[in-house]
Amino acid sequence: MSLELLRHVLVVVAVALVFRCMWRSSRSEKATLESGRLVFPPALPIRIFVWLFGIVLGGLVLLTSYRHSSDEWWVPWEFLAFFALVPLMYPPVLVIDVDGVESKSRFGRDKKIAWHDVASLHYNRGNHQFKIRSSDGRAITHAGLNVDRELFRDEVQERTRLPMKVSRPGAWRAETIEVPYEPK
């Protein structure tokens, strides 16, 4: 029994180390400058992980389709449902251009917030998410899975010149302070 528990703990530790490596790699990659706009794609290990996850799930769909028994007819369908959700895992590409900030997802659900529509900036120090909110309630988030989060945060704050609400998660409740814009 303890060997079984140790095996599960090792799997959890290995998965945590892989996600930590992917999270750290997003800090080392840089945004690209294309035709006067800054592009912040997902980090390379994130893209590789999503593709490998999709390939493994696709293989499991095929394998279980041919090797299941009659009372386990639901197993291939379960893997197929998870396989269908793989494209939703892929983080959107973020773009900063002259007009504003844009979030381009895989299924055409593009969001754009013009600079004059930006109402507030929020930064969470716990998970390093930077959120831009518009006056009509739309939001674009740079969640640590895209590259160069410091450049993204600095560029948005420089272009909007708005104060940033910085949250620090606590044990009982989050502490939020407002940091005014200071030109560099």
Backbone as a printed PyTorch tensor [residue, N CA C, xyz], in Angstrom:
tensor([[[  0.8160,  -1.2040,   0.0000],
         [  0.0000,   0.0000,   0.0000],
         [  0.8540,   1.2590,   0.0000]],

        [[  1.9340,   1.2770,   0.7450],
         [  2.7690,   2.4770,   0.8010],
         [  3.5130,   2.6890,  -0.5100]],

        [[  3.8470,   1.5970,  -1.2110],
         [  4.4950,   1.7250,  -2.5180],
         [  3.5350,   2.3580,  -3.5310]],

        [[  2.2780,   2.0050,  -3.4490],
         [  1.2510,   2.5930,  -4.3210],
         [  1.1060,   4.0930,  -4.0420]],

        [[  1.1070,   4.4590,  -2.7640],
         [  1.0190,   5.8640,  -2.3830],
         [  2.2450,   6.6380,  -2.8600]],

        [[  3.4220,   6.0380,  -2.7200],
         [  4.6480,   6.6840,  -3.1710],
         [  4.6120,   6.9190,  -4.6840]],

        [[  4.0930,   5.9620,  -5.4220],
         [  3.9930,   6.1130,  -6.8770],
         [  3.0900,   7.2920,  -7.2460]],

        [[  1.9640,   7.4440,  -6.5520],
         [  1.0560,   8.5530,  -6.8290],
         [  1.6980,   9.8900,  -6.4520]],

        [[  2.4070,   9.9210,  -5.3510],
         [  3.0880,  11.1520,  -4.9380],
         [  4.1550,  11.5350,  -5.9580]],

        [[  4.8900,  10.5660,  -6.4590],
         [  5.9220,  10.8450,  -7.4680],
         [  5.3180,  11.3850,  -8.7620]],

        [[  4.1700,  10.8630,  -9.1530],
         [  3.4930,  11.3720, -10.3550],
         [  3.0810,  12.8250, -10.1500]],

        [[  2.5180,  13.1340,  -8.9930],
         [  2.0980,  14.5100,  -8.7030],
         [  3.3000,  15.4440,  -8.6840]],

        [[  4.3990,  15.0170,  -8.0840],
         [  5.6150,  15.8460,  -8.0440],
         [  6.1560,  16.0500,  -9.4570]],

        [[  6.1660,  15.0080, -10.2790],
         [  6.6690,  15.1350, -11.6530],
         [  5.8150,  16.0990, -12.4610]],

        [[  4.5010,  16.0100, -12.3300],
         [  3.6110,  16.9310, -13.0500],
         [  3.8300,  18.3610, -12.5690]],

        [[  3.9910,  18.5440, -11.2650],
         [  4.2480,  19.8900, -10.7210],
         [  5.5530,  20.4510, -11.2490]],

        [[  6.5900,  19.6300, -11.3640],
         [  7.8730,  20.1030, -11.8930],
         [  7.7850,  20.4750, -13.3730]],

        [[  7.0140,  19.7040, -14.1350],
         [  6.8310,  20.0190, -15.5580],
         [  6.1140,  21.3600, -15.7100]],

        [[  5.0450,  21.5720, -14.9270],
         [  4.3180,  22.8430, -15.0220],
         [  5.1780,  24.0080, -14.5360]],

        [[  6.0000,  23.7920, -13.5390],
         [  6.9020,  24.8620, -13.0770],
         [  7.9120,  25.2180, -14.1620]],

        [[  8.4410,  24.1970, -14.8390],
         [  9.3750,  24.4440, -15.9430],
         [  8.6900,  25.2370, -17.0590]],

        [[  7.4460,  24.8710, -17.3820],
         [  6.7210,  25.6060, -18.4320],
         [  6.4590,  27.0400, -17.9930]],

        [[  6.1100,  27.2510, -16.7360],
         [  5.8300,  28.5880, -16.2160],
         [  7.0960,  29.4460, -16.2760]],

        [[  8.2380,  28.8860, -15.8790],
         [  9.4940,  29.6460, -15.8940],
         [  9.9670,  29.9480, -17.3140]],

        [[  9.6940,  29.0480, -18.2450],
         [ 10.1410,  29.2800, -19.6180],
         [  9.4370,  30.4720, -20.2390]],

        [[  8.2310,  30.7740, -19.7800],
         [  7.5160,  31.9230, -20.3420],
         [  8.2090,  33.2240, -19.9650]],

        [[  9.0210,  33.2090, -18.9070],
         [  9.7610,  34.4090, -18.5200],
         [ 11.0230,  34.5950, -19.3490]],

        [[ 11.5740,  33.5110, -19.8890],
         [ 12.8240,  33.6200, -20.6270],
         [ 12.6190,  33.9720, -22.0980]],

        [[ 11.4770,  33.6430, -22.6690],
         [ 11.2160,  33.9740, -24.0700],
         [ 10.8010,  35.4310, -24.1950]],

        [[ 11.0160,  35.9990, -25.3420],
         [ 10.7300,  37.4140, -25.5760],
         [  9.6140,  37.5880, -26.6030]],

        [[  8.9350,  38.7120, -26.4820],
         [  7.8980,  39.0690, -27.4530],
         [  8.5670,  39.4370, -28.7740]],

        [[  7.8060,  39.3240, -29.8580],
         [  8.3450,  39.6690, -31.1680],
         [  7.7070,  40.9540, -31.6790]],

        [[  8.4860,  41.7260, -32.3900],
         [  8.0120,  42.9660, -32.9830],
         [  7.7060,  42.6940, -34.4460]],

        [[  6.4320,  42.8350, -34.8370],
         [  5.9960,  42.5910, -36.2150],
         [  5.2270,  43.7980, -36.7110]],

        [[  5.7280,  44.4730, -37.6870],
         [  5.0380,  45.5930, -38.3350],
         [  4.5100,  46.6170, -37.3350]],

        [[  5.3270,  46.9890, -36.3760],
         [  4.9290,  48.0160, -35.4270],
         [  4.0350,  47.5340, -34.3030]],

        [[  3.8740,  46.2300, -34.1580],
         [  3.0650,  45.6990, -33.0660],
         [  3.8650,  44.6420, -32.3150]],

        [[  3.6490,  44.5770, -31.0160],
         [  4.2990,  43.5750, -30.1830],
         [  3.3820,  42.3610, -30.0610]],

        [[  3.9210,  41.1800, -30.3350],
         [  3.1460,  39.9410, -30.2920],
         [  3.6740,  39.0830, -29.1440]],

        [[  2.7510,  38.6450, -28.2840],
         [  3.0720,  37.8300, -27.1200],
         [  2.4180,  36.4650, -27.2760]],

        [[  3.0920,  35.5240, -27.9760],
         [  2.4940,  34.1940, -28.1590],
         [  2.6540,  33.3520, -26.8870]],

        [[  1.9690,  32.2120, -26.8220],
         [  2.2280,  31.2930, -25.7110],
         [  3.6740,  30.8090, -25.7790]],

        [[  4.2410,  30.4840, -24.6390],
         [  5.6210,  30.0090, -24.5830],
         [  5.7460,  28.6650, -25.3130]],

        [[  6.9330,  28.3820, -25.8250],
         [  7.1750,  27.1630, -26.5970],
         [  6.8400,  25.8950, -25.8070]],

        [[  7.2550,  25.7490, -24.5450],
         [  6.8690,  24.5190, -23.8280],
         [  5.3540,  24.3630, -23.6540]],

        [[  4.6300,  25.4600, -23.5640],
         [  3.1700,  25.3790, -23.4700],
         [  2.6030,  24.8440, -24.7780]],

        [[  3.1030,  25.3700, -25.8940],
         [  2.6300,  24.8870, -27.2010],
         [  2.9590,  23.4130, -27.3910]],

        [[  4.1820,  23.0110, -27.0040],
         [  4.5790,  21.6050, -27.1350],
         [  3.6980,  20.7280, -26.2530]],

        [[  3.4450,  21.1710, -25.0230],
         [  2.6110,  20.3860, -24.1100],
         [  1.2120,  20.1910, -24.6670]],

        [[  0.6090,  21.2330, -25.2110],
         [ -0.7530,  21.1150, -25.7490],
         [ -0.7690,  20.1450, -26.9300]],

        [[  0.2170,  20.2470, -27.8270],
         [  0.2700,  19.3370, -28.9690],
         [  0.4760,  17.8900, -28.5120]],

        [[  1.4100,  17.6650, -27.5760],
         [  1.6470,  16.3050, -27.0930],
         [  0.4280,  15.7450, -26.3680]],

        [[ -0.2250,  16.5740, -25.5860],
         [ -1.4320,  16.1550, -24.8870],
         [ -2.5050,  15.7440, -25.8910]],

        [[ -2.6500,  16.5130, -26.9660],
         [ -3.6150,  16.1700, -28.0100],
         [ -3.2640,  14.8860, -28.7320]],

        [[ -1.9810,  14.6820, -28.9970],
         [ -1.5470,  13.4490, -29.6710],
         [ -1.7890,  12.2370, -28.7760]],

        [[ -1.4620,  12.3660, -27.4830],
         [ -1.6810,  11.2540, -26.5510],
         [ -3.1720,  10.9380, -26.4350]],

        [[ -4.0120,  11.9520, -26.3000],
         [ -5.4500,  11.6970, -26.2080],
         [ -6.0040,  11.1110, -27.5000]],

        [[ -5.5070,  11.5910, -28.6450],
         [ -5.9330,  11.0020, -29.9200],
         [ -5.5480,   9.5410, -30.0170]],

        [[ -4.3420,   9.2360, -29.5570],
         [ -3.9120,   7.8280, -29.5250],
         [ -4.7550,   6.9940, -28.5950]],

        [[ -5.1360,   7.5600, -27.4540],
         [ -5.9950,   6.8230, -26.5200],
         [ -7.3900,   6.5890, -27.1010]],

        [[ -7.8820,   7.5540, -27.8790],
         [ -9.1770,   7.3540, -28.5360],
         [ -9.0900,   6.1690, -29.4990]],

        [[ -8.0330,   6.1370, -30.3130],
         [ -7.8820,   5.0330, -31.2740],
         [ -7.6510,   3.7030, -30.5680]],

        [[ -6.7970,   3.7050, -29.5580],
         [ -6.4830,   2.4660, -28.8550],
         [ -7.7090,   1.8930, -28.1550]],

        [[ -8.4450,   2.7320, -27.4620],
         [ -9.6170,   2.2200, -26.7400],
         [-10.7670,   1.8860, -27.6810]],

        [[-10.7790,   2.4610, -28.8610],
         [-11.8260,   2.1070, -29.8360],
         [-11.6850,   0.6560, -30.2820]],

        [[-10.4540,   0.1720, -30.3910],
         [-10.2220,  -1.1890, -30.8690],
         [-10.0570,  -2.2060, -29.7500]],

        [[ -9.7540,  -1.7600, -28.5280],
         [ -9.4070,  -2.7110, -27.4800],
         [-10.3620,  -2.6810, -26.2900]],

        [[-11.5350,  -2.1590, -26.4080],
         [-12.4610,  -2.1380, -25.2760],
         [-13.4190,  -3.3360, -25.3450]],

        [[-13.9240,  -3.6970, -24.1850],
         [-14.9130,  -4.7790, -24.1630],
         [-16.3050,  -4.1780, -24.3310]],

        [[-17.2690,  -5.0170, -24.5190],
         [-18.6240,  -4.5350, -24.8130],
         [-19.2500,  -3.7980, -23.6390]],

        [[-18.8570,  -4.1260, -22.4000],
         [-19.4320,  -3.4110, -21.2610],
         [-18.6840,  -2.1070, -20.9560]],

        [[-17.6190,  -1.8230, -21.6760],
         [-16.8770,  -0.5650, -21.5080],
         [-16.9780,   0.2860, -22.7780]],

        [[-18.1440,   0.3430, -23.3560],
         [-18.3550,   1.0830, -24.6070],
         [-18.1230,   2.5750, -24.4370]],

        [[-18.2200,   3.0950, -23.2290],
         [-18.1450,   4.5340, -22.9600],
         [-16.7060,   5.0680, -22.9240]],

        [[-15.7050,   4.1890, -22.7780],
         [-14.3200,   4.6460, -22.6080],
         [-13.8100,   5.4330, -23.8230]],

        [[-13.9650,   4.9500, -25.0620],
         [-13.4910,   5.7580, -26.1980],
         [-14.2010,   7.1050, -26.3030]],

        [[-15.4780,   7.1160, -25.9330],
         [-16.2280,   8.3730, -26.0070],
         [-15.7260,   9.3820, -24.9750]],

        [[-15.3150,   8.8730, -23.8280],
         [-14.7650,   9.7540, -22.7970],
         [-13.4510,  10.3870, -23.2630]],

        [[-12.5720,   9.5720, -23.8330],
         [-11.3170,  10.1150, -24.3540],
         [-11.5680,  11.0610, -25.5290]],

        [[-12.5710,  10.7520, -26.3400],
         [-12.9110,  11.6370, -27.4530],
         [-13.3990,  12.9960, -26.9410]],

        [[-14.1580,  13.0030, -25.8620],
         [-14.6280,  14.2720, -25.2760],
         [-13.4450,  15.0900, -24.7700]],

        [[-12.4910,  14.4390, -24.1070],
         [-11.3030,  15.1610, -23.6490],
         [-10.4590,  15.6490, -24.8290]],

        [[-10.3840,  14.8300, -25.8850],
         [ -9.6400,  15.2230, -27.0840],
         [-10.2670,  16.4580, -27.7290]],

        [[-11.5890,  16.5420, -27.7050],
         [-12.2850,  17.6990, -28.2850],
         [-12.0180,  18.9710, -27.4840]],

        [[-11.6540,  18.8500, -26.2100],
         [-11.3840,  20.0210, -25.3700],
         [ -9.9440,  20.5280, -25.4820]],

        [[ -9.0700,  19.7800, -26.1390],
         [ -7.6580,  20.1670, -26.2410],
         [ -7.4630,  21.5510, -26.8770]],

        [[ -8.1530,  21.8930, -27.9680],
         [ -7.9380,  23.2370, -28.5320],
         [ -8.3110,  24.3740, -27.5780]],

        [[ -9.1940,  24.1020, -26.6270],
         [ -9.5620,  25.1380, -25.6630],
         [ -8.4560,  25.3940, -24.6440]],

        [[ -7.5040,  24.4760, -24.5200],
         [ -6.3890,  24.6480, -23.5980],
         [ -5.3660,  25.6600, -24.1200]],

        [[ -5.3280,  25.8490, -25.4130],
         [ -4.2950,  26.6740, -26.0260],
         [ -4.5220,  28.1490, -25.6720]],

        [[ -3.5500,  28.7940, -25.0250],
         [ -3.7370,  30.1950, -24.6340],
         [ -3.8220,  31.1180, -25.8480]],

        [[ -4.5190,  32.2420, -25.7290],
         [ -4.6150,  33.1660, -26.8640],
         [ -3.2990,  33.9080, -27.0860]],

        [[ -3.1200,  34.3870, -28.3040],
         [ -1.9700,  35.2330, -28.6420],
         [ -2.3700,  36.6710, -28.3180]],

        [[ -1.5290,  37.3620, -27.5770],
         [ -1.8040,  38.7510, -27.2010],
         [ -0.9930,  39.6850, -28.0860]],

        [[ -1.6220,  40.7900, -28.5070],
         [ -0.9770,  41.7400, -29.4070],
         [ -1.1890,  43.1490, -28.8740]],

        [[ -0.1070,  43.9150, -28.8160],
         [ -0.1880,  45.3350, -28.4860],
         [  0.1490,  46.0980, -29.7560]],

        [[ -0.7740,  46.9550, -30.1920],
         [ -0.5080,  47.7710, -31.3780],
         [ -0.8850,  49.2140, -31.0950]],

        [[ -0.9190,  50.0150, -32.1200],
         [ -1.1820,  51.4470, -31.9830],
         [ -2.5850,  51.7060, -31.4450]],

        [[ -3.5520,  50.8840, -31.8280],
         [ -4.9480,  51.0970, -31.4410],
         [ -5.2850,  50.6060, -30.0390]],

        [[ -4.6640,  49.5030, -29.6090],
         [ -5.0030,  48.9410, -28.3170],
         [ -4.4060,  47.5650, -28.1140]],

        [[ -5.0390,  46.7770, -27.2820],
         [ -4.6010,  45.4240, -26.9570],
         [ -5.5980,  44.4450, -27.5540]],

        [[ -5.0750,  43.3700, -28.1180],
         [ -5.9320,  42.3760, -28.7540],
         [ -5.5780,  40.9850, -28.2500]],

        [[ -6.5870,  40.1530, -28.0660],
         [ -6.4300,  38.7600, -27.6700],
         [ -7.0080,  37.9090, -28.7890]],

        [[ -6.1550,  37.1150, -29.4340],
         [ -6.5920,  36.2830, -30.5580],
         [ -6.5990,  34.8260, -30.1380]],

        [[ -7.7920,  34.2370, -30.0820],
         [ -7.8930,  32.8220, -29.7200],
         [ -7.9980,  31.9800, -30.9790]],

        [[ -7.9810,  30.6790, -30.7900],
         [ -8.0000,  29.7380, -31.9090],
         [ -9.3200,  29.7180, -32.6790]],

        [[-10.4240,  29.9920, -32.0340],
         [-11.7230,  29.8300, -32.6780],
         [-12.3540,  31.1410, -33.0990]],

        [[-11.5510,  32.1530, -33.3500],
         [-12.0780,  33.4130, -33.8270],
         [-12.7320,  34.2690, -32.7700]],

        [[-12.5510,  33.9140, -31.5010],
         [-13.0990,  34.7310, -30.4330],
         [-12.0850,  35.8160, -30.0790]],

        [[-11.8910,  36.7300, -30.9960],
         [-10.9280,  37.8030, -30.7860],
         [-11.5590,  38.9060, -29.9570]],

        [[-10.7710,  39.4330, -29.0440],
         [-11.2020,  40.5810, -28.2440],
         [-10.2040,  41.6820, -28.4680]],

        [[-10.7130,  42.8990, -28.5970],
         [ -9.8260,  44.0480, -28.7290],
         [-10.3340,  45.1470, -27.8140]],

        [[ -9.4160,  45.7330, -27.0700],
         [ -9.7350,  46.8550, -26.2080],
         [ -8.8860,  48.0260, -26.6810]],

        [[ -9.5430,  49.0760, -27.1460],
         [ -8.8300,  50.2830, -27.5870],
         [ -8.2380,  50.9910, -26.3690]],

        [[ -7.1760,  51.7420, -26.5970],
         [ -6.5080,  52.4150, -25.4760],
         [ -7.4430,  53.3620, -24.7400]],

        [[ -8.3080,  54.0560, -25.4800],
         [ -9.1970,  55.0040, -24.8120],
         [-10.3260,  54.3180, -24.0420]],

        [[-10.5360,  52.9910, -24.2770],
         [-11.5790,  52.2460, -23.5650],
         [-11.0740,  51.5440, -22.2990]],

        [[ -9.7610,  51.5460, -22.0780],
         [ -9.2170,  50.8550, -20.9070],
         [ -9.6430,  51.6010, -19.6490]],

        [[-10.3110,  50.8930, -18.7400],
         [-10.8190,  51.5080, -17.5110],
         [ -9.9120,  51.2520, -16.3160]],

        [[ -9.3240,  50.0370, -16.2350],
         [ -8.4850,  49.7310, -15.0780],
         [ -7.4800,  48.6430, -15.4110]],

        [[ -6.4150,  48.6150, -14.6270],
         [ -5.3570,  47.6170, -14.7550],
         [ -5.2320,  46.8950, -13.4190]],

        [[ -5.1640,  45.5730, -13.4620],
         [ -5.0730,  44.7650, -12.2510],
         [ -3.9150,  43.7830, -12.3910]],

        [[ -3.1050,  43.6910, -11.3410],
         [ -1.9940,  42.7460, -11.3330],
         [ -2.0470,  41.9290, -10.0520]],

        [[ -2.0130,  40.6110, -10.1790],
         [ -2.0270,  39.7060,  -9.0370],
         [ -0.6130,  39.1780,  -8.8430]],

        [[ -0.0010,  39.5060,  -7.7110],
         [  1.3720,  39.0860,  -7.4500],
         [  1.4750,  37.6070,  -7.1310]],

        [[  0.3890,  36.9800,  -6.7540],
         [  0.4190,  35.5600,  -6.4220],
         [  0.5890,  34.6830,  -7.6430]],

        [[ -0.2460,  34.8700,  -8.6490],
         [ -0.1680,  34.0520,  -9.8640],
         [  0.3570,  34.8360, -11.0660]],

        [[  0.7730,  36.0680, -10.8630],
         [  1.3750,  36.9300, -11.8860],
         [  0.4460,  37.1840, -13.0690]],

        [[ -0.8440,  37.2190, -12.8340],
         [ -1.7790,  37.5480, -13.9010],
         [ -1.9660,  39.0530, -13.9690]],

        [[ -1.9460,  39.5690, -15.1920],
         [ -2.1660,  40.9880, -15.4310],
         [ -3.4310,  41.1110, -16.2590]],

        [[ -4.4140,  41.8270, -15.7280],
         [ -5.7210,  41.9220, -16.3760],
         [ -6.0090,  43.3660, -16.7630]],

        [[ -6.4620,  43.5470, -17.9960],
         [ -6.8640,  44.8480, -18.5190],
         [ -8.3810,  44.8130, -18.6350]],

        [[ -9.0530,  45.7600, -18.0120],
         [-10.5150,  45.8240, -18.0710],
         [-10.9330,  47.0650, -18.8470]],

        [[-11.9480,  46.8940, -19.7020],
         [-12.4680,  48.0160, -20.4690],
         [-13.6370,  48.6340, -19.7250]],

        [[-14.0720,  49.7710, -20.2190],
         [-15.1910,  50.4650, -19.5800],
         [-16.5100,  49.7090, -19.7410]],

        [[-16.6150,  48.8370, -20.7530],
         [-17.8510,  48.0740, -20.9390],
         [-17.7800,  46.6610, -20.3480]],

        [[-16.7450,  46.3650, -19.5580],
         [-16.6730,  45.0960, -18.8470],
         [-15.8280,  44.0120, -19.4800]],

        [[-15.3510,  44.2080, -20.7030],
         [-14.5000,  43.2000, -21.3250],
         [-13.1450,  43.1690, -20.6130]],

        [[-12.4730,  42.0280, -20.6820],
         [-11.1710,  41.9010, -20.0270],
         [-10.2320,  41.0680, -20.8930]],

        [[ -8.9750,  41.4380, -20.8800],
         [ -7.9090,  40.6690, -21.5220],
         [ -6.8860,  40.3840, -20.4390]],

        [[ -6.4810,  39.1110, -20.3550],
         [ -5.5750,  38.6940, -19.2910],
         [ -4.2980,  38.1100, -19.8680]],

        [[ -3.1710,  38.5710, -19.3410],
         [ -1.8790,  37.9510, -19.6180],
         [ -1.6200,  37.0420, -18.4280]],

        [[ -1.8560,  35.7400, -18.6090],
         [ -1.7830,  34.7890, -17.4910],
         [ -0.4150,  34.1560, -17.3590]],

        [[  0.6210,  34.3630, -17.4080],
         [  1.8940,  33.7330, -17.2340],
         [  2.2130,  32.6640, -18.2540]],

        [[  1.2550,  32.2570, -19.0940],
         [  1.5360,  31.2470, -20.1070],
         [  2.0370,  31.8850, -21.3960]],

        [[  1.8340,  33.1710, -21.5530],
         [  2.3670,  33.9120, -22.6890],
         [  3.7530,  34.4400, -22.3200]],

        [[  4.5250,  34.8100, -23.3240],
         [  5.9030,  35.2470, -23.0970],
         [  5.9570,  36.6950, -22.5920]],

        [[  7.0610,  37.0240, -21.9470],
         [  7.4610,  38.3950, -21.6200],
         [  6.4010,  39.1960, -20.8540]],

        [[  5.9930,  38.7130, -19.6950],
         [  4.9040,  39.3530, -18.9500],
         [  5.2730,  40.7340, -18.4300]],

        [[  6.5620,  40.9580, -18.0790],
         [  6.9580,  42.2780, -17.5820],
         [  6.8560,  43.3340, -18.6770]],

        [[  7.2840,  43.0040, -19.8960],
         [  7.1830,  43.9440, -21.0120],
         [  5.7220,  44.2490, -21.3170]],

        [[  4.8760,  43.2280, -21.2920],
         [  3.4530,  43.4370, -21.5520],
         [  2.8570,  44.4050, -20.5360]],

        [[  3.1120,  44.1540, -19.2620],
         [  2.5770,  45.0020, -18.1930],
         [  3.1060,  46.4290, -18.3070]],

        [[  4.3980,  46.5910, -18.5710],
         [  4.9920,  47.9290, -18.6820],
         [  4.4720,  48.6920, -19.8900]],

        [[  4.3330,  48.0070, -21.0230],
         [  3.8340,  48.6610, -22.2420],
         [  2.3930,  49.1400, -22.0700]],

        [[  1.5620,  48.3020, -21.4780],
         [  0.1520,  48.6850, -21.2890],
         [  0.0510,  49.8540, -20.3250]],

        [[  0.8070,  49.8000, -19.2410],
         [  0.7190,  50.8980, -18.2790],
         [  1.2850,  52.1910, -18.8650]],

        [[  2.3270,  52.0930, -19.6720],
         [  2.8910,  53.2930, -20.2940],
         [  1.9310,  53.9170, -21.2980]],

        [[  1.2130,  53.0770, -22.0510],
         [  0.2960,  53.6060, -23.0550],
         [ -1.0060,  54.1290, -22.4650]],

        [[ -1.4380,  53.5420, -21.3410],
         [ -2.6940,  53.9970, -20.7500],
         [ -2.4780,  55.0670, -19.6870]],

        [[ -1.3130,  55.0560, -19.0350],
         [ -0.9770,  55.9830, -17.9480],
         [ -1.9840,  55.9120, -16.7980]],

        [[ -2.5530,  54.7220, -16.5940],
         [ -3.5180,  54.5030, -15.5140],
         [ -2.8100,  53.9050, -14.2990]],

        [[ -3.3450,  54.1550, -13.1150],
         [ -2.7910,  53.4640, -11.9460],
         [ -3.1170,  51.9720, -12.0180]],

        [[ -2.2740,  51.1740, -11.3700],
         [ -2.4600,  49.7340, -11.4060],
         [ -2.8380,  49.2420, -10.0080]],

        [[ -3.8930,  48.4270,  -9.9440],
         [ -4.2940,  47.8160,  -8.6840],
         [ -3.5010,  46.5210,  -8.5280]],

        [[ -2.6720,  46.4550,  -7.4970],
         [ -1.8210,  45.2970,  -7.2610],
         [ -2.3940,  44.5130,  -6.0840]],

        [[ -2.6930,  43.2360,  -6.3250],
         [ -3.2400,  42.3710,  -5.2840],
         [ -2.1790,  41.3800,  -4.8330]],

        [[ -2.1300,  41.2050,  -3.5410],
         [ -1.2570,  40.1930,  -2.9700],
         [ -2.1450,  39.2450,  -2.1820]],

        [[ -2.2170,  37.9840,  -2.6140],
         [ -3.0850,  37.0530,  -1.9110],
         [ -2.5650,  36.8070,  -0.4990]],

        [[ -3.4750,  36.6960,   0.4140],
         [ -3.1260,  36.4180,   1.7950],
         [ -3.7860,  35.1350,   2.2690]],

        [[ -3.5220,  34.7890,   3.5150],
         [ -4.0900,  33.5620,   4.0680],
         [ -5.6080,  33.6790,   4.2140]],

        [[ -6.1000,  34.8450,   4.6100],
         [ -7.5350,  35.0080,   4.8350],
         [ -8.2040,  35.8510,   3.7710]],

        [[ -7.5190,  36.8830,   3.3130],
         [ -8.0930,  37.7180,   2.2410],
         [ -6.9550,  38.4160,   1.5130]],

        [[ -7.2470,  38.8300,   0.3070],
         [ -6.2320,  39.4840,  -0.5120],
         [ -6.0830,  40.9450,  -0.0990]],

        [[ -4.8600,  41.4140,  -0.1900],
         [ -4.5740,  42.8200,   0.0890],
         [ -4.3500,  43.5100,  -1.2530]],

        [[ -5.0740,  44.5900,  -1.4960],
         [ -4.9660,  45.3040,  -2.7650],
         [ -4.5490,  46.7420,  -2.5040]],

        [[ -3.5290,  47.1720,  -3.2450],
         [ -3.1000,  48.5680,  -3.1750],
         [ -3.1130,  49.1310,  -4.5820]],

        [[ -3.2260,  50.4390,  -4.6940],
         [ -3.2280,  51.0810,  -5.9940],
         [ -1.8980,  51.8000,  -6.1670]],

        [[ -1.1960,  51.4310,  -7.2430],
         [  0.1080,  52.0140,  -7.5420],
         [ -0.0810,  53.0180,  -8.6740]],

        [[  0.2420,  54.3040,  -8.4330],
         [  0.0520,  55.3060,  -9.4980],
         [  1.0630,  55.1040, -10.6260]],

        [[  0.7070,  55.6120, -11.7960],
         [  1.6170,  55.5310, -12.9430],
         [  2.7640,  56.5080, -12.7440]],

        [[  3.9720,  56.0300, -12.9720],
         [  5.1570,  56.8780, -12.9340],
         [  5.9270,  56.6850, -14.2260]],

        [[  6.1280,  57.7560, -14.9900],
         [  6.8690,  57.5980, -16.2570],
         [  8.3060,  57.1890, -16.0000]],

        [[  8.8410,  56.3890, -16.9070],
         [ 10.2190,  55.8970, -16.7510],
         [ 11.1980,  56.7080, -17.5270]]])
